[in-house]
């Protein structure tokens, strides 16, 4: 398995390889302590909750493909805009197609390796309408 990323632009490929291996420990190594995972817009999780949410995606048993669109680094912090797709037939024979454009933040650790600080896979999803919103017409 590939080592953790030495360059911010490699973070998505390292994540995809580890995700596709199904090894949750390997995936977790790609996140810094206290990292935030956003499994759906408006839900920011850390720690065991973040790992469990990531495990639900991995549990589909389908590969993820990633296509970095932009990587902007400033010192030890980088913004990653990444298109991704999970597509196939799950273990129950159901067709699955999930895709998004992630808005992620990675940080270089003291060991020189880059890890997610914020993993927001649906980062450019449209905002949900607020409850009770009224359209005037």
Helices and strands as residue ranges (DSSP letters): G 8-10, H 11-21, H 24-28, E 31-40, E 43-45, H 47-58, E 64-74, E 77-89, E 95-108, E 114-119
